């Protein structure tokens, strides 16, 4: 009898980002439909949180020493911690039959240098390739990748995989543009759309706008961008209140909650009061959005939550994924860049939606119904990609022929 299949889900889970954790939750749900008897563990940013929330064993993505040893490690160009993390990755990954990067923006370098998350994706993917553990990228996001070394790391990781799928066509096209053959890689919706939505709520007496508050500093942490974004967000909230609209604040990461607290200190008492409840995961965000008519957000998964609840959204985005998401919902015209967003245009977009709210709600609902029907493709992809009890040598024969990018 074949031994129990051992599967590790890997990514930036447990670090306080609601979208990442929602992706893990959705992936576990989908995988348990396909391989119900498999043993699931996680390799992640916050192992204790993942174990507490999802009841599975978890391992940390990477370790670095603290105190004086950290300084010494830095002076030695992270050589000691790098060697330790490589040896540890080879040891851990060899215990599993399958390693799955599930959801989230895996192939980009947002707010990180090459020795951050890109190096971790590279390390674990190469370890899986060498240890003959099947490697799958499941409905992940890609691009942009600004740093050349980050691009090398992430391209190499992609080439190590047995199977890749993407959460939008722009991601697949981006990876093709940097030299990864993606002709056979399918595109599916973001896996967070597999989560169950809250029960519908009654219509609001006063039109309510859910405003996603984010500690936004641009792709490379610019103080000037942060100041401009915060000032415009303050003005936007004031403009909504002056038009007699209700405001509900939304957060999707712990840093966003801190940004919201700072923002409230700068608002008049009446505008800063807000109607929000504490939020600790994407389900809380969806419940809050259930009491909104329109959602404005910069966090990608705040927009996913809004669309999941069938609400028209306006995106203040920091990458192509935001535009692609709104286009998939039939409202691509309500998107602009967060770095230098146009405040009068944002107000005009809210007024346009409010002026024909039922039309835009029907548009979003019909689009998301079609998108969620495509989630069945993820299950089919997993059934075709997951090993069926064959030994590792047979699994490895399906892998790509070269680690180095072509």
C-alpha positions, -999 to 999 in steps of 0.1 A, spaced: 0 0 0 13 35 -9 23 57 20 3 87 29 9 117 6 28 145 24 21 180 12 37 213 23 20 246 15 46 273 14 44 311 13 42 343 33 14 330 56 10 338 93 27 372 90 -4 393 96 -15 398 59 -51 387 57 -49 380 19 -20 357 23 -38 337 51 -70 337 31 -50 321 2 -37 294 25 -72 287 39 -87 285 4 -58 263 -9 -63 239 20 -100 237 13 -94 229 -24 -66 204 -17 -87 185 8 -113 180 -19 -87 165 -42 -65 146 -17 -85 143 15 -62 117 31 -30 136 25 -10 150 55 -7 188 52 20 210 68 31 246 61 64 265 56 57 301 63 64 334 79 45 329 111 44 292 120 27 296 154 -1 316 140 -7 292 111 -8 262 135 -32 281 158 -55 291 130 -54 261 107 -44 233 130 -15 221 109 22 218 117 43 246 104 79 255 98 96 289 95 106 300 60 140 313 71 160 321 102 184 348 111 201 352 144 195 382 167 217 405 187 255 404 182 252 372 161 230 391 137 255 419 133 282 393 128 261 375 102 256 408 84 293 416 84 299 381 69 274 390 41 247 366 56 269 337 48 264 317 80 226 322 81 225 315 43 243 282 47 221 272 76 189 281 57 200 262 26 208 230 46 176 233 65 155 237 33 171 206 18 164 187 50 128 198 54 117 196 18 130 161 14 103 150 39 75 159 15 61 145 -17 47 179 -29 56 215 -23 29 241 -33 33 278 -35 -5 287 -32 -19 320 -42 -4 355 -34 21 375 -55 50 350 -55 68 363 -86 74 399 -77 97 420 -55 72 444 -39 88 460 -9 117 436 -8 152 433 -21 166 402 -38 179 387 -5 144 389 10 114 370 -3 128 363 -38 158 345 -23 134 324 -2 114 314 -32 146 305 -50 160 285 -21 130 263 -15 122 258 -51 158 247 -60 157 224 -29 125 208 -41 140 203 -75 172 187 -61 154 166 -36 129 154 -62 99 168 -44 71 178 -68 69 216 -71 36 234 -80 28 271 -82 -9 273 -78 -28 304 -91 0 328 -82 6 364 -92 37 377 -111 53 410 -119 68 434 -118 103 423 -108 125 454 -106 158 441 -94 178 420 -118 190 395 -91 154 392 -79 144 384 -115 171 357 -117 160 341 -85 123 341 -93 128 330 -129 150 301 -118 123 291 -92 97 291 -119 117 269 -141 122 244 -113 85 237 -111 66 207 -124 34 227 -128 26 264 -128 -7 283 -129 -15 320 -126 -43 341 -111 -45 364 -141 -34 365 -177 -11 395 -171 9 373 -146 13 345 -171 22 370 -199 48 386 -176 66 353 -169 65 345 -206 82 379 -213 111 371 -190 119 338 -207 97 312 -189 78 290 -213 42 294 -201 24 281 -232 10 252 -211 3 271 -179 -34 278 -172 -49 309 -157 -74 306 -129 -91 331 -105 -73 342 -73 -79 312 -50 -93 335 -22 -125 336 -43 -130 300 -31 -138 313 4 -175 314 15 -190 349 15 -211 362 44 -249 362 42 -263 392 22 -273 422 43 -301 447 39 -296 478 18 -282 509 35 -304 540 42 -273 562 36 -249 552 8 -218 538 25 -183 537 11 -158 512 25 -124 528 25 -94 505 26 -66 522 47 -31 510 38 3 519 51 13 526 15 48 538 6 52 528 -30 71 499 -45 103 510 -29 92 526 4 92 563 -6 85 588 22 72 613 -5 47 588 -19 36 579 16 29 615 25 11 622 -7 -11 591 -4 -20 598 32 -29 634 25 -51 626 -4 -68 598 16 -76 623 43 -90 647 18 -110 619 1 -127 609 34 -135 645 41 -151 648 6 -172 617 12 -185 631 45 -192 665 30 -215 648 5 -235 631 32 -220 597 26 -212 572 54 -176 559 56 -165 525 69 -128 518 73 -113 486 62 -79 470 70 -62 438 57 -29 438 75 -17 447 110 3 476 95 -29 489 80 -45 490 115 -16 512 127 -20 534 96 -58 537 104 -50 548 140 -26 575 127 -52 586 101 -79 590 128 -57 613 148 -56 637 118 -94 636 111 -120 657 128 -137 637 156 -169 632 136 -150 619 105 -126 597 124 -153 579 144 -158 553 117 -182 523 119 -156 496 117 -153 465 139 -120 448 147 -107 428 118 -84 398 120 -89 380 88 -105 383 53 -138 370 66 -140 400 89 -133 423 60 -160 407 39 -185 411 68 -176 447 70 -180 452 33 -214 435 35 -225 468 52 -210 489 24 -223 499 -11 -189 508 -27 -154 498 -18 -122 518 -24 -90 499 -18 -53 496 -24 -48 462 -9 -54 436 -36 -73 413 -13 -96 441 0 -107 444 -36 -111 406 -38 -132 407 -6 -153 435 -21 -159 417 -54 -166 384 -35 -195 403 -17 -206 416 -52 -198 452 -45 -185 476 -71 -149 487 -63 -125 515 -71 -88 505 -71 -59 526 -61 -34 500 -72 3 495 -71 7 469 -98 -10 454 -129 -28 429 -108 -53 455 -96 -63 466 -131 -66 429 -142 -88 421 -112 -112 450 -119 -113 442 -156 -123 406 -147 -152 421 -127 -163 443 -156 -154 475 -140 -118 481 -152 -126 518 -158 -125 524 -120 -88 519 -115 -58 543 -111 -23 542 -97 -18 547 -60 15 564 -63 0 596 -77 -37 591 -77 -60 618 -89 -83 629 -61 -109 647 -82 -110 616 -105 -115 593 -75 -144 614 -63 -159 614 -98 -156 576 -99 -175 573 -67 -202 596 -80 -204 577 -112 -210 544 -94 -234 559 -69 -254 574 -98 -261 540 -112 -254 517 -83 -277 489 -92 -262 486 -127 -227 483 -114 -238 458 -87 -254 436 -114 -223 440 -136 -200 428 -107 -224 400 -96 -226 386 -132 -188 388 -137 -179 372 -103 -205 344 -109 -186 335 -141 -152 339 -124 -162 316 -95 -174 290 -120 -138 289 -132 -126 278 -98 -136 242 -109 -105 244 -131 -83 247 -101 -96 214 -88 -90 197 -122 -55 212 -123 -47 198 -89 -60 164 -97 -38 163 -128 -8 178 -110 -8 159 -76 11 126 -75 -11 95 -73 12 74 -51 40 69 -75 75 70 -61 96 102 -62 117 91 -91 86 88 -113 73 122 -101 106 138 -109 106 126 -145 79 151 -152 100 181 -140 116 206 -163 150 196 -177 171 225 -164 173 246 -133 191 275 -150 168 299 -168 168 295 -206 
